[in-house]
Amino acid sequence: MYISISGGCIGCGACVALAPEVFELNAANQARVHSQSPQDPDVQAAVRKAEQYCPKQIIFADADD
């Protein structure tokens, strides 16, 4: 799974709440990916939820091929 965040984060923290193993807020209160390619299926599902529930729709998760 490749995870990216495009510009426009509003710092709501939804992604961090849903998948703290993968996302964090930086000093500027912007989300960033701190753990790329989670292997745990539960964490991958949490990333998918974060992708779905991001209010700005700027989280993208692509499956490994």
N, CA, C and O atoms as CSV, one atom per row, in Angstrom:
chain,resi,resn,atom,element,x,y,z
A,1,MET,N,N,0.851,-1.169,0.000
A,1,MET,CA,C,0.000,0.000,0.000
A,1,MET,C,C,0.899,1.235,0.000
A,1,MET,O,O,1.786,1.376,0.842
A,2,TYR,N,N,0.652,2.122,-0.957
A,2,TYR,CA,C,1.354,3.400,-0.998
A,2,TYR,C,C,0.368,4.480,-0.566
A,2,TYR,O,O,-0.732,4.571,-1.111
A,3,ILE,N,N,0.755,5.294,0.405
A,3,ILE,CA,C,-0.137,6.300,0.976
A,3,ILE,C,C,0.436,7.677,0.720
A,3,ILE,O,O,1.623,7.915,0.940
A,4,SER,N,N,-0.413,8.588,0.252
A,4,SER,CA,C,0.040,9.962,0.037
A,4,SER,C,C,-1.046,10.937,0.474
A,4,SER,O,O,-2.228,10.604,0.557
A,5,ILE,N,N,-0.588,12.157,0.751
A,5,ILE,CA,C,-1.485,13.243,1.118
A,5,ILE,C,C,-1.154,14.415,0.219
A,5,ILE,O,O,-0.016,14.883,0.190
A,6,SER,N,N,-2.144,14.888,-0.513
A,6,SER,CA,C,-1.914,16.057,-1.364
A,6,SER,C,C,-2.124,17.325,-0.537
A,6,SER,O,O,-2.557,17.245,0.612
A,7,GLY,N,N,-1.829,18.462,-1.093
A,7,GLY,CA,C,-1.961,19.727,-0.375
A,7,GLY,C,C,-3.388,20.037,0.025
A,7,GLY,O,O,-4.334,19.485,-0.537
A,8,GLY,N,N,-3.541,20.918,0.995
A,8,GLY,CA,C,-4.866,21.369,1.401
A,8,GLY,C,C,-5.344,20.836,2.734
A,8,GLY,O,O,-6.513,21.001,3.082
A,9,CYS,N,N,-4.449,20.192,3.497
A,9,CYS,CA,C,-4.842,19.661,4.800
A,9,CYS,C,C,-5.295,20.803,5.709
A,9,CYS,O,O,-4.658,21.854,5.785
A,10,ILE,N,N,-6.423,20.562,6.401
A,10,ILE,CA,C,-6.934,21.570,7.333
A,10,ILE,C,C,-6.590,21.229,8.788
A,10,ILE,O,O,-6.976,21.953,9.707
A,11,GLY,N,N,-5.872,20.137,8.988
A,11,GLY,CA,C,-5.414,19.781,10.323
A,11,GLY,C,C,-6.493,19.301,11.269
A,11,GLY,O,O,-6.368,19.480,12.480
A,12,CYS,N,N,-7.546,18.697,10.752
A,12,CYS,CA,C,-8.642,18.248,11.620
A,12,CYS,C,C,-8.248,17.044,12.468
A,12,CYS,O,O,-8.823,16.827,13.534
A,13,GLY,N,N,-7.278,16.260,12.010
A,13,GLY,CA,C,-6.801,15.118,12.769
A,13,GLY,C,C,-7.607,13.848,12.620
A,13,GLY,O,O,-7.357,12.882,13.341
A,14,ALA,N,N,-8.564,13.815,11.712
A,14,ALA,CA,C,-9.372,12.601,11.527
A,14,ALA,C,C,-8.497,11.411,11.144
A,14,ALA,O,O,-8.694,10.308,11.653
A,15,CYS,N,N,-7.545,11.626,10.263
A,15,CYS,CA,C,-6.672,10.533,9.830
A,15,CYS,C,C,-5.840,10.011,10.995
A,15,CYS,O,O,-5.639,8.804,11.125
A,16,VAL,N,N,-5.357,10.913,11.840
A,16,VAL,CA,C,-4.559,10.520,13.003
A,16,VAL,C,C,-5.418,9.723,13.981
A,16,VAL,O,O,-4.958,8.735,14.552
A,17,ALA,N,N,-6.653,10.147,14.172
A,17,ALA,CA,C,-7.558,9.432,15.070
A,17,ALA,C,C,-7.868,8.031,14.552
A,17,ALA,O,O,-7.966,7.085,15.334
A,18,LEU,N,N,-8.023,7.897,13.239
A,18,LEU,CA,C,-8.380,6.611,12.645
A,18,LEU,C,C,-7.189,5.678,12.471
A,18,LEU,O,O,-7.327,4.465,12.634
A,19,ALA,N,N,-6.026,6.224,12.144
A,19,ALA,CA,C,-4.846,5.393,11.868
A,19,ALA,C,C,-3.576,6.049,12.408
A,19,ALA,O,O,-2.728,6.495,11.634
A,20,PRO,N,N,-3.444,6.109,13.732
A,20,PRO,CA,C,-2.262,6.755,14.307
A,20,PRO,C,C,-0.959,6.021,14.004
A,20,PRO,O,O,0.124,6.591,14.140
A,21,GLU,N,N,-1.061,4.756,13.594
A,21,GLU,CA,C,0.133,4.000,13.218
A,21,GLU,C,C,0.746,4.530,11.925
A,21,GLU,O,O,1.911,4.261,11.632
A,22,VAL,N,N,-0.038,5.284,11.151
A,22,VAL,CA,C,0.389,5.726,9.832
A,22,VAL,C,C,0.483,7.244,9.718
A,22,VAL,O,O,1.395,7.761,9.074
A,23,PHE,N,N,-0.460,7.966,10.343
A,23,PHE,CA,C,-0.534,9.415,10.181
A,23,PHE,C,C,-0.150,10.151,11.457
A,23,PHE,O,O,-0.310,9.631,12.561
A,24,GLU,N,N,0.357,11.360,11.293
A,24,GLU,CA,C,0.615,12.260,12.408
A,24,GLU,C,C,0.460,13.687,11.916
A,24,GLU,O,O,0.507,13.946,10.714
A,25,LEU,N,N,0.278,14.603,12.838
A,25,LEU,CA,C,0.234,16.023,12.507
A,25,LEU,C,C,1.613,16.605,12.784
A,25,LEU,O,O,2.198,16.351,13.837
A,26,ASN,N,N,2.129,17.383,11.842
A,26,ASN,CA,C,3.436,18.007,12.034
A,26,ASN,C,C,3.287,19.293,12.846
A,26,ASN,O,O,2.195,19.615,13.315
A,27,ALA,N,N,4.381,20.018,13.007
A,27,ALA,CA,C,4.381,21.243,13.815
A,27,ALA,C,C,3.455,22.313,13.250
A,27,ALA,O,O,2.972,23.168,13.993
A,28,ALA,N,N,3.205,22.276,11.953
A,28,ALA,CA,C,2.310,23.234,11.301
A,28,ALA,C,C,0.863,22.749,11.308
A,28,ALA,O,O,0.005,23.337,10.651
A,29,ASN,N,N,0.591,21.665,12.060
A,29,ASN,CA,C,-0.746,21.084,12.159
A,29,ASN,C,C,-1.243,20.561,10.810
A,29,ASN,O,O,-2.430,20.650,10.493
A,30,GLN,N,N,-0.320,20.016,10.028
A,30,GLN,CA,C,-0.643,19.401,8.742
A,30,GLN,C,C,-0.389,17.899,8.852
A,30,GLN,O,O,0.616,17.473,9.422
A,31,ALA,N,N,-1.299,17.109,8.308
A,31,ALA,CA,C,-1.127,15.659,8.341
A,31,ALA,C,C,0.049,15.251,7.483
A,31,ALA,O,O,0.317,15.837,6.434
A,32,ARG,N,N,0.748,14.222,7.957
A,32,ARG,CA,C,1.827,13.629,7.181
A,32,ARG,C,C,1.821,12.129,7.415
A,32,ARG,O,O,1.347,11.648,8.444
A,33,VAL,N,N,2.352,11.404,6.453
A,33,VAL,CA,C,2.480,9.951,6.564
A,33,VAL,C,C,3.817,9.665,7.234
A,33,VAL,O,O,4.863,10.079,6.734
A,34,HIS,N,N,3.790,8.967,8.351
A,34,HIS,CA,C,5.051,8.639,9.017
A,34,HIS,C,C,5.375,7.161,8.935
A,34,HIS,O,O,6.455,6.745,9.355
A,35,SER,N,N,4.470,6.363,8.407
A,35,SER,CA,C,4.728,4.933,8.263
A,35,SER,C,C,4.113,4.454,6.951
A,35,SER,O,O,2.913,4.191,6.871
A,36,GLN,N,N,4.937,4.348,5.948
A,36,GLN,CA,C,4.497,3.929,4.619
A,36,GLN,C,C,4.384,2.405,4.571
A,36,GLN,O,O,5.158,1.712,5.230
A,37,SER,N,N,3.465,1.893,3.828
A,37,SER,CA,C,3.302,0.455,3.580
A,37,SER,C,C,2.985,-0.379,4.814
A,37,SER,O,O,3.737,-1.300,5.135
A,38,PRO,N,N,1.905,-0.086,5.509
A,38,PRO,CA,C,1.540,-0.934,6.648
A,38,PRO,C,C,1.185,-2.338,6.166
A,38,PRO,O,O,0.528,-2.499,5.137
A,39,GLN,N,N,1.618,-3.345,6.907
A,39,GLN,CA,C,1.358,-4.739,6.539
A,39,GLN,C,C,0.127,-5.310,7.237
A,39,GLN,O,O,-0.515,-6.224,6.721
A,40,ASP,N,N,-0.197,-4.778,8.396
A,40,ASP,CA,C,-1.327,-5.267,9.184
A,40,ASP,C,C,-2.642,-4.943,8.461
A,40,ASP,O,O,-2.902,-3.780,8.154
A,41,PRO,N,N,-3.468,-5.953,8.187
A,41,PRO,CA,C,-4.744,-5.713,7.501
A,41,PRO,C,C,-5.664,-4.740,8.243
A,41,PRO,O,O,-6.402,-3.981,7.615
A,42,ASP,N,N,-5.619,-4.762,9.579
A,42,ASP,CA,C,-6.451,-3.833,10.341
A,42,ASP,C,C,-5.987,-2.390,10.153
A,42,ASP,O,O,-6.809,-1.478,10.068
A,43,VAL,N,N,-4.692,-2.185,10.088
A,43,VAL,CA,C,-4.146,-0.842,9.859
A,43,VAL,C,C,-4.466,-0.396,8.436
A,43,VAL,O,O,-4.813,0.763,8.209
A,44,GLN,N,N,-4.351,-1.307,7.484
A,44,GLN,CA,C,-4.711,-0.972,6.100
A,44,GLN,C,C,-6.177,-0.564,6.010
A,44,GLN,O,O,-6.516,0.374,5.289
A,45,ALA,N,N,-7.043,-1.257,6.731
A,45,ALA,CA,C,-8.467,-0.900,6.746
A,45,ALA,C,C,-8.666,0.474,7.379
A,45,ALA,O,O,-9.518,1.242,6.934
A,46,ALA,N,N,-7.893,0.788,8.406
A,46,ALA,CA,C,-7.987,2.104,9.042
A,46,ALA,C,C,-7.531,3.204,8.091
A,46,ALA,O,O,-8.098,4.296,8.082
A,47,VAL,N,N,-6.509,2.917,7.292
A,47,VAL,CA,C,-6.043,3.885,6.292
A,47,VAL,C,C,-7.148,4.132,5.264
A,47,VAL,O,O,-7.378,5.272,4.860
A,48,ARG,N,N,-7.821,3.082,4.847
A,48,ARG,CA,C,-8.935,3.224,3.894
A,48,ARG,C,C,-10.058,4.081,4.487
A,48,ARG,O,O,-10.668,4.885,3.782
A,49,LYS,N,N,-10.326,3.908,5.782
A,49,LYS,CA,C,-11.333,4.744,6.435
A,49,LYS,C,C,-10.881,6.193,6.473
A,49,LYS,O,O,-11.677,7.100,6.229
A,50,ALA,N,N,-9.608,6.417,6.776
A,50,ALA,CA,C,-9.075,7.780,6.794
A,50,ALA,C,C,-9.204,8.414,5.410
A,50,ALA,O,O,-9.554,9.587,5.284
A,51,GLU,N,N,-8.918,7.627,4.381
A,51,GLU,CA,C,-9.064,8.101,3.001
A,51,GLU,C,C,-10.518,8.503,2.734
A,51,GLU,O,O,-10.779,9.534,2.113
A,52,GLN,N,N,-11.444,7.695,3.198
A,52,GLN,CA,C,-12.874,7.936,2.976
A,52,GLN,C,C,-13.391,9.131,3.770
A,52,GLN,O,O,-14.184,9.920,3.259
A,53,TYR,N,N,-12.942,9.267,5.026
A,53,TYR,CA,C,-13.499,10.282,5.919
A,53,TYR,C,C,-12.744,11.601,5.947
A,53,TYR,O,O,-13.169,12.530,6.634
A,54,CYS,N,N,-11.652,11.710,5.230
A,54,CYS,CA,C,-10.932,12.988,5.178
A,54,CYS,C,C,-11.876,14.054,4.612
A,54,CYS,O,O,-12.385,13.896,3.503
A,55,PRO,N,N,-12.114,15.135,5.359
A,55,PRO,CA,C,-13.070,16.136,4.878
A,55,PRO,C,C,-12.614,16.853,3.608
A,55,PRO,O,O,-13.444,17.385,2.870
A,56,LYS,N,N,-11.327,16.874,3.349
A,56,LYS,CA,C,-10.810,17.514,2.133
A,56,LYS,C,C,-10.541,16.510,1.012
A,56,LYS,O,O,-10.198,16.903,-0.103
A,57,GLN,N,N,-10.697,15.212,1.304
A,57,GLN,CA,C,-10.485,14.142,0.316
A,57,GLN,C,C,-9.089,14.241,-0.324
A,57,GLN,O,O,-8.951,14.191,-1.546
A,58,ILE,N,N,-8.068,14.383,0.518
A,58,ILE,CA,C,-6.694,14.542,0.013
A,58,ILE,C,C,-5.784,13.374,0.385
A,58,ILE,O,O,-4.579,13.426,0.140
A,59,ILE,N,N,-6.350,12.325,0.973
A,59,ILE,CA,C,-5.582,11.129,1.297
A,59,ILE,C,C,-5.826,10.102,0.210
A,59,ILE,O,O,-6.963,9.849,-0.187
A,60,PHE,N,N,-4.731,9.511,-0.267
A,60,PHE,CA,C,-4.816,8.507,-1.330
A,60,PHE,C,C,-4.015,7.285,-0.912
A,60,PHE,O,O,-2.856,7.400,-0.514
A,61,ALA,N,N,-4.631,6.123,-1.002
A,61,ALA,CA,C,-3.976,4.871,-0.676
A,61,ALA,C,C,-4.144,3.931,-1.853
A,61,ALA,O,O,-5.259,3.605,-2.261
A,62,ASP,N,N,-3.012,3.503,-2.389
A,62,ASP,CA,C,-3.003,2.587,-3.532
A,62,ASP,C,C,-2.511,1.228,-3.081
A,62,ASP,O,O,-1.516,1.129,-2.364
A,63,ALA,N,N,-3.194,0.193,-3.493
A,63,ALA,CA,C,-2.786,-1.176,-3.154
A,63,ALA,C,C,-1.494,-1.520,-3.876
A,63,ALA,O,O,-1.229,-1.048,-4.981
A,64,ASP,N,N,-0.700,-2.355,-3.222
A,64,ASP,CA,C,0.502,-2.872,-3.884
A,64,ASP,C,C,0.083,-3.804,-5.007
A,64,ASP,O,O,-0.859,-4.585,-4.878
A,65,ASP,N,N,0.787,-3.703,-6.079
A,65,ASP,CA,C,0.498,-4.607,-7.209
A,65,ASP,C,C,1.665,-5.511,-7.461
A,65,ASP,O,O,1.618,-6.342,-8.367
